[in-house]
């Protein structure tokens, strides 16, 4: 029973995912009422509904002749990346004795100190944990949002509670997990993402992509949604449903972001959600303000196998000065097509995007200084901290570069206390409102931080 409890506690899994469970063992567990079995799809108010992701959109279902049941079988396309939930599928949920996690007193071993702005936000998080409330931490990129969470996480762990930090992207999980393991060395921690080898670890502190929350049900006492505004979480109702379902009925929820949605901003302004703002970075230096650089018709230049002169000059200057860099592109196809042109000056240069099977290795190579820079899509706009990094956006006028995306990209620069400055440039063929609003937002935050005495000017 212990092995089954470890696999299932707080989760809802497809029966086919329990590969170590024999049919006899499954039947015995059902008879002992330590697990509950439900249909993968059900009719609710006349509409087909996925019992895992909550999808009710008829356009997100399909049907085929099923090899398992031998019938025409409907299935949910909305969460198929987590394994197929079909009409003949069975979902299993643990209903046996709950896992009792240890009470970790004084488990936080982080030796750093918080700035006054960070401390105020940390106090808000602790109160939300203690009083089982929802709160928003609105902090600029590089404000030290992770460290702001530490006291609240420690407060939850000291009461034997289970904690999840969920983020939209695998890269952020890979960056957060080592920092949390260092800060909480006595706590069992698991990092969950597609391809993770820790999915069956019964961890008290879970660092997860938001997609992995589709497997959880009433599991956590504290859920932190990092970068709540980021794609795909901000646009996917199934992920928001999963985050809500992963919480226990009485629990805490913390939203963490540098660029909250208009709805969250309205709630904060109306005091309908507890909110703390941090307009300055922890090292008390302003956020580098992006500069505009017209580069002409860059698409035409690349089609003629040329790099626009302003972009090439910027790129070669980084190579000459051995400055780490990220070159952001709006489209995978354009990025990969022009990669050879850039490799003429630096053969080791690589490109990376969300579907890249070597994505983790490439980003790690940049972190470790094995490569000087990367060409990337917006996949690296968040959660990446590289010392001395400079960044440039190619085609900043393209629609993919929203105000939020541009603010986040600018936030990659100047994050370290020993190198708080850096160059961030928007290469463009015409300025957009998103570009202007992104620059204005950064200037406004810097001004507010200065007025509150939170940066050294």
N, C-alpha and C positions, 0 to 999 in steps of 0.2 A: 504493500500500500504506500510505503514511503516514496518509492520511485515514481509511482503514479501521481502522488501528491506533488512531488517536485516538478514534474512535467506540466501538471494541469492547474496548480493553485493560482486562482485569479485569472485564469485563461478560459477562452472558448476556442477549441481546436476542432478541425475536421477529424473524424474517426480515422481517416487514412493517414493523418500525420502521426498517430500513435503507433508507430511501426513496431515497437517492442511489446505491444499488448496483444496477446492472442485472443481469439473470439471467446474462449472459455473464461479468460481473465476479465474480459470486458463484461460478459454476462454476470460473473460473480460480483464485480464492482457495482453493476446496476442493481443487483439483488440486495447488496449491502447498503444501497442508497448513498454511496459516497461519490457517485457521478450521476449527472442528469443528461439525458439524450433528447435532442430536439431535431426537427427537420431543418435542412439547410435553407429551403425556401418555403414560404407560407403565404396563404391568401389572407390579407388584412383589409377589411372594408372593401372587399372585391378586387383588391389590387395585389399583384404578386410582390412580395417583399423578401429581400435578402436578410436572413436572420443574423448575419455577421456584420455587414456594413450598413444595414438599414436602407439600402437602395430600393426605391419604389418607382423609378423612372422606367417606363416600358421600353424606352429606346436603349436602355443599358442592360437589357436581357436579350438572350438569344436562345435558340434550341438546336439540337442535333440528335442524330441517332446515337444513343449512348451504349458504349461497349460494356459498361458495367451492369446496367439494368435491362439492356436489350430493347428499350423503348425510346420514343421520341421524348427527349429530356430537356427541360429548360435549365439555363444556368445564368449566373450573374457575371456580366462582363466588367462590372464596376470595380470589383476587388479580386479579379482573376489572377493578378500578379502574386497574391498570397495563397494560391491554390484554389481550384475550381469548387465553388459552392453550387450544386445542382439540385434538381428536384429529388433525386435519389440519395443526396448526401446526408450525412448525419453529423451534427455538431455535438461535441461533448464538453460539459462544464462540470467542474469540481464542486460537489456539495457536501463533502465530508468535513472532518474537523479542520478549522483554519490553522494555518501555520503561525506559530508564535515566534516572532522575531526577537532577538535580544535587545535589551535596553542599553544603548551605547552612550554612557555618560562620558563627557569630555573626549569625544571621538574626533573632534576637529583638531588636526595637527598643523594647520596652516599657520605660518609664523608672520605673515604680513600684517599691515595695518590698513584700515579703511580711511579714506578721506571723509570730511564732514558730510559731503553729499552722499557718498556711498553708505555711511553709517546711518543716515536718516532713512535711506531706502531699505537697508538691512533690517532696521528696527520695524519698518512697515511689514516686511516679509515675515519676521518672527511673530508679530501680532496676528497676522493672517493665519499662520500655522497654528498658533495657540487657540484662536477663536474660530477656526474653520471658516475662513472668509475667502473672498475673491479679491485680488489686488493686481494693480498694474504698475510695473517699474518701467518708466519711460526714460531711457538713458542713451546718450549719444554713443556712436561706435567708438570703442576703446575706453569706455568709462569704467570698465572692470565689472561688468554685469555678473559674470560668473562668481566672482568673489563676494558680491553683494548677497548671493544666495547662500553662502556657506553657513552663517549663523542660523538661518531658517531651516536648512537641511539638518544641521546639528540638533536643533530643537525637536524636530520630528523624530530623528533617530534615537534621541535620548528617551523618548516615550515608547520605543519599540515599534514605531510606525514604518510603513513602507513608502518609498519615495520614487517618483519617476520624473526625469527631465527629458522632455520630448522636443525634438527639433526637426524641421523639414528635410534636412540634408545629411547624408552619410558623412561628408567631410567634417561637419561640426561634431558629430558623434565621436569620430576618430580623434578630434582635437580635445574634446571635453573629457573623455574617459581617463586618459593618463593624469590629467590635472586633479580629477576627483579622487582617483586612487591614491595620489600623493597626499591630498588633503585629509582623506578619511581611510587611512591604511588598515584599520581594524574591521572595516565594514565590507561585506560581500557585495561586489559591484559587477554588473554585467553590461556590456555594450551590445545593442541589438540593431541590426541593419540587414539588408539583403546579403546573404552569404556569411553572416556572422556564425561563429562556432560556439556561441554562448547562449543559444536560444533555450536550452534546457537547464540553464543554471538558475537555481532558486535564489535570486539576489534580493537583498533588502533595498539597495539603491540601483535603479535601472536607468541607463542612458540610452535613449531609443530614438529612431526615426519615427515620425508621426504615423507612417504606414504600419509599423509594427504594433501600434496600439489597437489595430483591428483584431488582434488576438486576445486582448485583455477584457475582463469584465469585473467591475467592482473590486479591483486589485489594490489600489493605491490610496493612501491617506493624504498624500501631497502630490499634486501634478503641476509641473512647471512647463509651460509652453514657451519655448525659446523662439524668438523671431516669429511671433504670431502672425505677422503681416506677410510672411514669405510664401511664395508659390512652392508646393501645391496646396499647403494647408489652408491658406487664405481663400482659395477658390474651390475647395473640395468639401462638400457637405458631409461626405462619408468620413473624412478624417476628423472633422469637428464632432461628428456623432461618436466616432471611436474614442476621442479624447474624453468626452462626457461620460461614456459608458465605462471607461477604464477606472473612473473614480468610485470610491466607496460612497454610500448615500450621505454620510457626514464626512466631509473632507475639505481640503484647501486647494485653491487654484490660483496660480501666479502666472500672469502674462508678462513676458519680458521682450522688449523691443526697442529699437532706435527709431522706428518709423511706424507708429501705430496707425491703424485705419481711422478714417474720419469718425466712424461710429464709436470707437474706443476713446477718441479725443473728445467727442461730445459727452460721453459718460463721465470722463474725468472732469471736464469743465462744469458739469452739472452735479458733481460730487455723488453720482450714483455708483461709482466704483472707487475704492480706495486707491490712491495714486501717489507715487513719488517720482519726481523728475530729477535727472542728473544731467545738466547741460554741459558738463566739463569732463575731460578725461582724467583718469586717476593721477597722471603725472603733472597736472596743472599747466599744460601747454594747450594752446588752441588747436582745433582741427585744421589741417591744411586745407585751404580754400581752392577748389578746382579752378583752373584757368582754361579759357577757350582758345582753340587754335584752328583756324580755317585750313583745310587741307585739300580743297577742290573736290572734283568728282572722283572720289577714291575707288568706287566700284569700277569705273571705266579704266582707271589706272591699273588696278589689279587684273582686269580682263586683258590688258595689254602686257601683262607680266612685269609691271613696274610698281614700285612702292612709292606712294606720294612723298615728295621731298621732306615736308615737315615731320612725317612719321619716321622716315628713314634716319633723319638727323637725330631725332629723339632716341631712337633705338640704338644707333651707333654710339651715342654719347653714354648710354647706360653700359654698353659693352666695354667701352674704353675705360670708364671709371669703376668697372666691376661692381655696379649697383644692382641688386636684385630687383626684378621687375615683373609685372603682369601686364600683358597686352589683351584687352577685352575686345571680342568681336561679336557682332549681332547675330551671325549665322554660322553654323557648323560648316556648311558647304564652302562659304567664302574663306573661312579661316583655314580649312585644310587645303583649299586650292592654292592659297598664297603662302603656305608654310615653306615650300621650297625656296621662294624668293628671299625670305628672312634667313633661311639656313645657309645661304651663301656667305653671310658674315659670321654666322654662329651655327655650325653643323649640329651641335648638341641640342638646339632648340626643339621643344616638343609642343604639341597642342593637346588640350584636354577638354572633354565635354562630358555630359551626364551619362552617355551610353558607352563611354570609353572603358573597356575591360581592365585597362591598366591605370585607371584614374587614381586610385589610392597610391600606387607606387610612384607616379609622376609628381603628385603633390608632396609626398614624403621626400622625394629627391630634392625638391625646392626647399623644403624646410631644413634639410640637412646640408644645404649648400652644395650638393652634387651637380646641380644645374643652376645657371644664373637667373633664368627666367622661364616663363611659360606663356604661350598663347592660350586663351581660354574663352569660353562663353560665360554667361552670367552665373554659371554653376559655382564659381569661386567668388561671387560678390559678397558672401557672408562667411563667417566662422573661420577665416584663415588669418593667422598672425605670423608674419615673416619680418624679422628685424631688418631695418634699413630699406624696406620695400618702397618702390615707386610704382605708379600705375598710369596707364593710358587707356582711353576708350576710343576705339576706331569706329567711326560712324555713329557718334553719340546722338545724332538726330533720329536714329531708327527707333521705331515704336517699342521694341523690347526694352529699351533703356528708359524706364519710367523714372519719375522723381525719386521714388523709394530705391530703385536699383542703383541710380547714380549716387545717391547719398551713401549707400552701403559700399559701393566701389571706392568712393573717396575715403571711407572709413577704414580701408585696408592700409592706408598710409599714415606713418607717424605714430604707431601704436605703442612703441617701446619708449621707456623713460630716457634711455641713453641715446635715442635717435628719434626725437619727437616731431621732426619735420620731414618733408619729402615732397616730391613733385607729383601732382595729379592733373592730368590734362585731358580735356574733352576735344578730340579731333573731330571736326564736323564739316558738313557741306551746307550748313545753315542751322542757326540756333533754333531750339524749340522751347516751348514753355516749360517742359519737364526739366531741361537743362538749367533754365533760369531759376525755376523754383528750387531745384536742388542746391544751387549755389546760395540762394537767398536763405534757405533753411539752415545751412551750415554757418553762414554769417550771423544769422539771428541767434543761434545757439552759442556761438562764440561771444556775441555781445552780452547775452544774458549771463553767461558764466563770468564775464569780466565784471558786470554790474554787481553780481553776488559775491565777488571776491574769490571765485573758485579757480581762476587761472592767474598766472603770473604775467603781467603785462609791463 
